[in-house]
């Protein structure tokens, strides 16, 4: 697998629309510019870093203090969490693919002038040392006036396996105190801030302190009401039965070296996932697709 800029641009560049550059030595990124939108996607972790529809403010948030380095996930954009979501003792948080250099499989323009990317990764000795299963994982990203991401898991082995996964999306907002998330009224959720107590959402989700919740048994769209910037961001999803809402707030933010002071005011995570008790089991030869479609109005 070759990741030199020359070879990537020779094989996958699209004239006037897509080029590869470096975010740091050894870390290629895909720079996309079309009449519909601009975007940047890192090959490390297959992480969508930015997406901005033409005429709109940025939709995805990346910390000003994030570090681009081999083996370290960027703080922001859309980290891919797989084959587990959250912490596991002695293992990498949120799985091992978010710090892995993925393979560029295909780039193309579709009939609507959107850029379509296929990035993939598969098991090898290093992954089997952490999680002893055979798999193929592909992320299909479609960049246009909407942003579509489809994470496709294939069990290429001879035994079933069980995963949790997430498209851990960080969104830009004008002011978190003037932000609401609609679509979760009446949902049960596990509140990590309150030792995973199970509670029920009433009305829209508002932010007045640290928020870290897994909403259960929900396939609904979420609507981020960004009142300060006078816009709404819709997150539609498929293949997901849970949604995570996260903002670290003032004190928790200080624990992250890759967040600048006060940045919690301009971001929140609405994560399309299968998390907590929501798990996916795949038989040999089985496939599961976790997808999110993001739009702005």
VEXDREN-2710 file (C-alpha; in Angstrom, 1 decimal):
% VEXDREN-2710
k/r/px/py/pz
1/UNK/0.0/0.0/0.0
2/UNK/1.6/3.2/-1.2
3/UNK/0.8/6.6/0.3
4/UNK/3.3/8.9/-1.4
5/UNK/1.7/12.1/-2.6
6/UNK/2.9/11.5/-6.1
7/UNK/1.4/8.0/-6.3
8/UNK/-1.9/9.1/-4.7
9/UNK/-2.3/12.1/-7.0
10/UNK/-1.3/10.0/-10.1
11/UNK/-3.9/7.4/-9.3
12/UNK/-6.8/9.3/-7.6
13/UNK/-6.6/13.0/-8.2
14/UNK/-9.6/14.6/-10.0
15/UNK/-8.7/17.6/-12.0
16/UNK/-9.9/20.9/-10.5
17/UNK/-11.7/19.0/-7.7
18/UNK/-9.5/16.7/-5.7
19/UNK/-5.8/16.7/-4.7
20/UNK/-3.7/15.1/-2.0
21/UNK/-1.5/17.0/0.4
22/UNK/0.1/16.4/3.8
23/UNK/-1.3/17.5/7.2
24/UNK/2.0/16.4/8.8
25/UNK/5.0/14.2/7.5
26/UNK/3.6/10.9/6.4
27/UNK/0.0/11.9/6.9
28/UNK/-1.8/12.4/3.5
29/UNK/-5.1/14.3/3.4
30/UNK/-7.6/14.7/0.6
31/UNK/-8.5/18.3/-0.3
32/UNK/-11.8/18.6/-2.1
33/UNK/-13.2/21.7/-3.8
34/UNK/-16.4/21.7/-6.0
35/UNK/-19.1/24.2/-6.8
36/UNK/-21.2/22.4/-4.1
37/UNK/-18.7/22.3/-1.1
38/UNK/-15.2/22.1/0.2
39/UNK/-13.9/19.3/2.4
40/UNK/-10.8/17.7/3.8
41/UNK/-10.4/14.0/4.6
42/UNK/-7.5/12.3/6.4
43/UNK/-6.3/8.9/5.3
44/UNK/-5.3/8.3/8.9
45/UNK/-8.5/7.0/10.4
46/UNK/-10.5/7.8/7.2
47/UNK/-11.4/10.9/9.2
48/UNK/-13.5/13.6/7.5
49/UNK/-12.0/16.7/9.0
50/UNK/-13.9/19.6/7.4
51/UNK/-17.0/20.0/5.3
52/UNK/-18.4/23.4/4.3
53/UNK/-21.2/23.7/1.7
54/UNK/-20.8/26.7/-0.6
55/UNK/-22.3/29.9/1.0
56/UNK/-22.5/28.3/4.5
57/UNK/-20.4/28.6/7.6
58/UNK/-18.3/25.5/8.5
59/UNK/-20.4/22.5/9.6
60/UNK/-17.7/20.3/11.1
61/UNK/-15.5/21.5/14.0
62/UNK/-11.8/20.8/14.5
63/UNK/-9.9/22.2/17.6
64/UNK/-7.4/24.9/17.0
65/UNK/-5.1/22.8/19.4
66/UNK/-5.5/19.5/17.6
67/UNK/-2.2/17.6/16.8
68/UNK/-1.7/15.9/13.5
69/UNK/0.7/13.1/14.1
70/UNK/1.0/9.4/13.2
71/UNK/-0.9/7.2/15.6
72/UNK/-2.9/10.1/17.1
73/UNK/-6.5/10.9/16.1
74/UNK/-7.4/14.6/15.4
75/UNK/-9.7/16.3/17.8
76/UNK/-12.7/17.1/15.6
77/UNK/-14.3/16.2/12.3
78/UNK/-15.7/12.7/12.2
79/UNK/-13.5/10.0/13.9
80/UNK/-14.5/6.5/13.1
81/UNK/-15.0/4.4/16.2
82/UNK/-14.7/0.6/15.5
83/UNK/-14.9/-2.3/16.5
84/UNK/-15.8/-0.9/19.9
85/UNK/-17.2/2.5/21.1
86/UNK/-15.8/3.9/24.3
87/UNK/-13.1/2.6/26.6
88/UNK/-11.8/-0.9/27.1
89/UNK/-9.2/-1.8/29.7
90/UNK/-5.7/-2.1/28.2
91/UNK/-7.0/-1.4/24.6
92/UNK/-7.2/1.8/22.5
93/UNK/-10.2/4.0/23.3
94/UNK/-12.9/3.8/20.6
95/UNK/-11.1/1.0/18.8
96/UNK/-8.1/0.9/16.6
97/UNK/-9.1/2.1/13.1
98/UNK/-9.2/5.8/14.0
99/UNK/-5.4/5.9/14.2
100/UNK/-4.7/3.5/11.4
101/UNK/-3.6/4.6/7.9
102/UNK/-6.4/3.5/5.5
103/UNK/-6.1/2.5/1.9
104/UNK/-7.4/4.8/-0.8
105/UNK/-9.6/2.6/-2.9
106/UNK/-11.5/4.9/-5.3
107/UNK/-12.3/8.5/-6.0
108/UNK/-14.9/9.7/-8.6
109/UNK/-17.4/12.4/-9.5
110/UNK/-21.0/11.2/-9.6
111/UNK/-23.7/12.4/-12.0
112/UNK/-24.6/15.3/-9.6
113/UNK/-21.0/16.6/-9.5
114/UNK/-20.4/15.3/-6.0
115/UNK/-17.0/13.8/-5.0
116/UNK/-17.3/10.1/-3.9
117/UNK/-14.5/8.5/-1.9
118/UNK/-14.0/4.9/-0.9
119/UNK/-11.4/4.3/1.8
120/UNK/-10.8/0.9/3.3
121/UNK/-8.9/-1.2/5.8
122/UNK/-8.7/-4.9/6.7
123/UNK/-7.4/-7.2/9.4
124/UNK/-3.7/-8.0/9.7
125/UNK/-1.4/-9.2/12.4
126/UNK/-1.5/-5.9/14.3
127/UNK/-5.3/-5.8/14.4
128/UNK/-5.6/-9.5/15.3
129/UNK/-3.3/-8.9/18.3
130/UNK/-6.0/-6.5/19.6
131/UNK/-9.2/-8.1/18.2
132/UNK/-8.8/-11.6/16.7
133/UNK/-11.3/-11.5/13.8
134/UNK/-11.1/-11.2/10.0
135/UNK/-12.8/-8.2/8.6
136/UNK/-13.0/-5.7/5.8
137/UNK/-14.1/-2.1/6.7
138/UNK/-14.9/0.5/4.1
139/UNK/-16.0/4.2/4.5
140/UNK/-17.8/5.7/1.6
141/UNK/-17.9/9.5/1.7
142/UNK/-20.0/11.6/-0.6
143/UNK/-19.2/15.4/-0.6
144/UNK/-21.8/17.8/-2.0
145/UNK/-24.4/20.2/-0.7
146/UNK/-25.0/17.3/1.8
147/UNK/-22.4/15.1/3.4
148/UNK/-23.0/11.4/3.3
149/UNK/-20.9/8.8/5.2
150/UNK/-21.5/5.1/5.1
151/UNK/-19.3/2.7/7.2
152/UNK/-19.6/-0.8/5.8
153/UNK/-18.4/-3.7/8.0
154/UNK/-17.9/-7.1/6.4
155/UNK/-17.1/-10.3/8.3
156/UNK/-14.6/-12.1/6.1
157/UNK/-13.8/-14.8/8.7
158/UNK/-15.3/-18.1/9.7
159/UNK/-16.8/-17.1/13.1
160/UNK/-19.4/-14.5/14.1
161/UNK/-18.3/-11.3/15.7
162/UNK/-20.0/-8.5/17.7
163/UNK/-19.2/-4.8/17.3
164/UNK/-20.2/-1.4/18.5
165/UNK/-19.3/1.6/16.3
166/UNK/-19.8/5.3/15.7
167/UNK/-19.4/8.2/13.3
168/UNK/-18.3/10.5/16.2
169/UNK/-19.3/13.7/14.5
170/UNK/-18.1/17.1/15.9
171/UNK/-20.3/20.0/14.8
172/UNK/-19.6/23.8/14.8
173/UNK/-22.1/26.0/16.4
174/UNK/-22.1/29.8/17.1
175/UNK/-22.8/29.4/20.8
176/UNK/-23.5/26.2/22.7
177/UNK/-25.7/28.1/25.2
178/UNK/-27.9/29.0/22.2
179/UNK/-28.0/25.5/20.8
180/UNK/-30.7/22.9/21.0
181/UNK/-31.0/19.3/19.7
182/UNK/-34.4/18.2/18.6
183/UNK/-35.5/14.6/17.9
184/UNK/-34.9/12.8/21.2
185/UNK/-37.9/13.8/23.2
186/UNK/-39.2/10.9/25.2
187/UNK/-36.0/8.8/24.6
188/UNK/-34.4/6.9/27.5
189/UNK/-30.7/7.7/27.9
190/UNK/-27.7/6.7/29.9
191/UNK/-26.1/9.7/31.6
192/UNK/-22.3/9.2/31.9
193/UNK/-22.0/12.4/34.0
194/UNK/-24.4/10.8/36.5
195/UNK/-22.6/7.4/36.7
196/UNK/-24.7/6.0/33.8
197/UNK/-28.0/6.6/35.4
198/UNK/-30.9/5.9/33.0
199/UNK/-33.1/8.9/32.6
200/UNK/-35.7/10.1/30.0
201/UNK/-35.4/13.1/27.8
202/UNK/-38.0/15.8/28.0
203/UNK/-38.2/18.2/25.1
204/UNK/-35.1/19.4/23.3
205/UNK/-31.6/18.8/24.6
206/UNK/-30.2/22.0/25.9
207/UNK/-26.6/22.6/27.2
208/UNK/-25.9/24.2/30.6
209/UNK/-23.0/22.0/31.8
210/UNK/-21.0/18.8/30.8
211/UNK/-23.2/16.6/28.7
212/UNK/-22.4/13.0/27.9
213/UNK/-25.3/10.8/27.0
214/UNK/-26.2/7.6/25.1
215/UNK/-29.7/7.8/23.8
216/UNK/-31.2/4.3/23.5
217/UNK/-33.5/2.7/20.9
218/UNK/-33.7/5.7/18.6
219/UNK/-33.5/5.7/14.8
220/UNK/-34.8/9.3/14.6
221/UNK/-33.2/12.2/12.8
222/UNK/-31.6/14.8/15.1
223/UNK/-32.0/18.5/14.3
224/UNK/-29.3/20.8/15.7
225/UNK/-30.8/24.3/16.2
226/UNK/-27.9/26.6/15.9
227/UNK/-29.6/29.8/17.0
228/UNK/-26.5/32.0/17.1
229/UNK/-25.7/31.3/13.5
230/UNK/-29.4/31.2/12.5
231/UNK/-29.3/27.7/10.9
232/UNK/-30.4/24.1/11.4
233/UNK/-28.2/21.1/10.9
234/UNK/-30.1/17.8/10.2
235/UNK/-28.4/14.4/11.0
236/UNK/-30.3/11.6/9.4
237/UNK/-29.1/8.0/10.0
238/UNK/-29.5/4.3/9.1
239/UNK/-28.1/1.2/10.7
240/UNK/-28.0/2.9/14.1
241/UNK/-30.2/2.4/17.1
242/UNK/-28.5/4.8/19.5
243/UNK/-27.3/8.4/19.4
244/UNK/-24.6/10.0/21.6
245/UNK/-24.7/13.7/22.6
246/UNK/-21.5/15.2/24.0
247/UNK/-20.1/18.5/25.1
248/UNK/-17.2/18.6/27.7
249/UNK/-18.0/22.0/29.1
250/UNK/-15.6/24.2/31.0
251/UNK/-13.9/21.9/33.5
252/UNK/-13.8/18.7/31.4
253/UNK/-12.3/20.6/28.5
254/UNK/-9.2/21.3/30.6
255/UNK/-8.4/17.6/30.6
256/UNK/-7.8/17.6/26.8
257/UNK/-4.5/18.9/25.7
258/UNK/-5.8/19.0/22.2
259/UNK/-8.6/21.5/23.0
260/UNK/-8.0/25.2/23.5
261/UNK/-9.5/27.1/26.4
262/UNK/-13.2/28.0/25.8
263/UNK/-13.6/25.9/22.7
264/UNK/-16.5/23.9/24.3
265/UNK/-18.6/27.0/23.5
266/UNK/-18.4/26.5/19.8
267/UNK/-18.9/22.7/19.4
268/UNK/-21.0/19.7/20.2
269/UNK/-21.0/16.0/19.2
270/UNK/-24.1/14.3/17.8
271/UNK/-22.9/10.8/17.1
272/UNK/-24.5/8.3/14.8
273/UNK/-23.7/5.0/16.5
274/UNK/-24.4/1.6/17.9
275/UNK/-23.2/2.1/21.5
276/UNK/-23.7/0.9/25.0
277/UNK/-26.2/-2.1/25.0
278/UNK/-26.8/-1.5/21.3
279/UNK/-24.5/-4.0/19.6
280/UNK/-24.3/-5.6/16.1
281/UNK/-23.5/-9.2/15.6
282/UNK/-22.4/-10.4/12.1
283/UNK/-22.3/-14.0/10.9
284/UNK/-19.5/-15.1/8.6
285/UNK/-20.0/-13.3/5.3
286/UNK/-22.4/-10.8/6.9
287/UNK/-22.4/-7.1/6.2
288/UNK/-23.6/-4.1/8.3
289/UNK/-23.8/-0.5/7.1
290/UNK/-23.8/2.5/9.6
291/UNK/-24.7/5.7/7.7
292/UNK/-25.2/9.4/8.4
293/UNK/-26.5/12.1/6.1
294/UNK/-25.9/15.7/7.2
295/UNK/-27.6/18.7/5.7
296/UNK/-27.9/22.4/6.5
297/UNK/-30.8/24.8/6.2
END
